[in-house]
Amino acid sequence: MKLSAPLYEALLKYVEDGTLPYHMPGHKEGRIISRKYIENLAKIDLTEVPGTDNLHDPQGPILEAEKLAAKAFGAKMSFFLVNGTTCGIYAAMSAVLNEGDAVIIQRNSHKSVYNGLILTGATPIYLTPLIDYEDGIAMGVSIDELEGLLKGNKDIKAVLITYPNYYGFCIDIKRIVDLVHKYNKILIVDEAHGAHFAFSDKLPLPASKAGADIVVESIHKTLPAFTQSSILHVNTDRVDVDRLKFYLSLYQSTSPSYILMTSIDLARDFMEREGKDRLEECVNLSIDARNKLNAIEGVKCIGDDIVGKYGINDYDTTKLTISIKGLGISGSEAERILRENFNIQMEMSDLYNILAIMTVADGEKEFDELVKSVEGLLKYKKNQEIRLIDYYPDVPEMKMKPSEAVKKPYTLLKIDDAVDSVSLDYVIPYPPGVPLICPGEIIKKDMVQYIKLLYNIGIKIVGIDNLNIRVFK
Ligand SMILES: Cc1ncc(COP(=O)(O)O)c(C=O)c1O
């Protein structure tokens, strides 16, 4: 009988089409995963039997592997995660925050941080991102604004910062660590996109080395490991480690995958043995590619021009954020053209940019192919201006906490009829990925007008379906 496994077949087709991946995971279709490991994959997919240890109470090889990871990542202690950085953020927030505690988070945090608010019942205090409207990206935050919030609210228990952002741009993490500790609060860093920082001094400072209390990193995003493999580091005595372990156990499977755990162990080993040299090579090739991309008319690889602005003081050279605004085509159109006509797949696109993630698995060929393909976009140049609306409405009033809002009965309304109602959903336009409305916030008339404006110029908006929104009944 013919194979009938639609998912497997779809994935095989992607691979067999020979599409070059400029996206996660960092091993780039296994290019640098050891053959011996691949051959043994099914065999080592084991369970907790004598000799294999237990993630929920590690005392043998898992503990040993976690200790080696802590040393390699410059952390005090490290914990393997098999459900991505997502579960690490849940555990970090749950370990630190009680119902009703206040936590400062960036308004453009990843969904897992908002989910963490729902799980913990904590009250968010938002730090407004500084938006680079020219490139359509929410960049850093203002340290002065952070200090103002820390000074003004004694209920604050912790601060949660994203470092770097999706595009690789970094705030001054050392200053943030010092500031948060000056006010005796706990700093959690979502370093999902910075697991590789620990292995090169040509990359931004890792948050663990800067002294952040808890740091969560996706090994799968930028290092050679399988999807969902992540790590959580603890670096100070401010964290109640027993409580953290309890929540790590609560949010992870009771049958954690040995494939994922070994993938973390092997990625660390690879980086220590040969990965550092390869990363150095990747950084050099990235810098060279940046220069070549910047020489293409209408194309700009965003980097040095941002440092010193929007709260940014460094960036990850291996993340190539390529602005193609000058070609008069949108990022999503460019992404489609690159896939259909050049057989390369970007990590993502937004209105003005396409993003390529380069890792230790990429060599000269992949860099050359990228530059050549972007050059090929010149053929598709249009004489039109793509424009983002260059202002952002204020954060709406919070009527109830996100954790309360999601449990309320709801009704679906046309957004025009939802004025003064309480939203039970997020409304997030991409770019720049900053929520306009969060669950529990009041929908005002000017916000409805703004949402419709974005909608009518074709901006992708998550949380509204054909301009319908879920509101408190
Ligand atoms: C900034 C940020 N934080 C957290 C996550 C969640 O990471 P993971 O996919 O490892 O669960 C992501 C994933 O895209 C992310 O971009």
The ligand as an SDF file (V2000), in Angstrom:
LIG
                    3D

 16 16  0  0  0  0  0  0  0  0999 V2000
   11.4420   36.3480   21.6210 C   0  0  0  0  0  0  0  0  0  0  0  0
   10.9610   34.9410   21.7610 C   0  0  0  0  0  0  0  0  0  0  0  0
   10.8030   34.4180   22.9840 N   0  0  0  0  0  0  0  0  0  0  0  0
   10.3920   33.1620   23.1840 C   0  0  0  0  0  0  0  0  0  0  0  0
   10.1060   32.3330   22.1170 C   0  0  0  0  0  0  0  0  0  0  0  0
    9.6390   30.9340   22.3730 C   0  0  0  0  0  0  0  0  0  0  0  0
   10.7020   30.0650   22.0930 O   0  0  0  0  0  0  0  0  0  0  0  0
   10.4900   28.5130   21.7590 P   0  0  0  0  0  0  0  0  0  0  0  0
   10.0600   28.4350   20.3430 O   0  0  0  0  0  0  0  0  0  0  0  0
   11.8600   27.9200   21.9790 O   0  0  0  0  0  0  0  0  0  0  0  0
    9.4930   27.9770   22.6980 O   0  0  0  0  0  0  0  0  0  0  0  0
   10.2420   32.8240   20.8170 C   0  0  0  0  0  0  0  0  0  0  0  0
    9.9160   31.9630   19.6690 C   0  0  0  0  0  0  0  0  0  0  0  0
    9.8200   32.3560   18.5530 O   0  0  0  0  0  0  0  0  0  0  0  0
   10.6730   34.1640   20.6260 C   0  0  0  0  0  0  0  0  0  0  0  0
   10.8070   34.6910   19.4060 O   0  0  0  0  0  0  0  0  0  0  0  0
  1  2  1  0
  2  3  1  0
  2 15  2  0
  3  4  2  0
  4  5  1  0
  5  6  1  0
  5 12  2  0
  6  7  1  0
  7  8  1  0
  8  9  2  0
  8 10  1  0
  8 11  1  0
 12 13  1  0
 12 15  1  0
 13 14  2  0
 15 16  1  0
M  END
$$$$
